[in-house]
Amino acid sequence: MVKGVSRQVIVVQSPGEELFDQAIFILKDEAVEKGVTDEVLLKQAQQAIRGGQGKKRKLWLYGPVWACGGAVVTGLLWLMTVML
């Protein structure tokens, strides 16, 4: 048993009963001091459960997009040099 430690937590129940019953999130001290609303806390907890924040989830797309863009630019430059 730990004495003298007080932390606030959010417990989110699992929508499915397959593997997990619940998820427990421990709040940062800054979040408690700022007075973050329950709605914001729940939204961020749901985001974490779904797999992280939206921007981080789409990073896998940047590599193929830049590769295709580079291929198009290279093809256009090659076509311009052949035409001249």
C-alpha positions, -999 to +999 in steps of 0.1 A: +000+000+000+013+035-009+007+062+016+007+100+009+000+098-028-032+112-042-039+109-079-071+114-099-081+087-124-107+082-151-121+047-155-137+039-189-157+008-193-151-014-224-179-014-250-171-050-257-166-078-233-140-097-254-107-090-238-108-060-215-133-049-188-121-013-184-093+011-190-079+033-163-063+067-171-042+085-145-046+123-149-015+146-149-013+171-121-014+199-147-048+188-160-063+189-125-048+223-118-061+238-151-096+227-144-102+206-175-138+197-181-152+162-180-161+163-216-125+171-227-112+143-205-136+118-219-128+128-255-091+124-250-096+090-232-117+078-261-090+090-286-064+071-267-085+039-268-091+042-305-053+043-312-040+077-305-044+112-318-056+117-353-024+133-366-002+105-354-025+078-370-020+092-405+018+094-405+020+061-424+004+079-454+031+106-458+058+082-471+038+069-501+024+103-509+059+119-511+072+089-531+044+093-556+049+130-558+086+126-564+079+100-591+055+124-609+079+153-607+108+131-620+086+118-648+076+153-658+112+165-658+122+135-679+094+142-704+104+178-707+141+169-714+130+144-741+107+169-758+134+195-760 
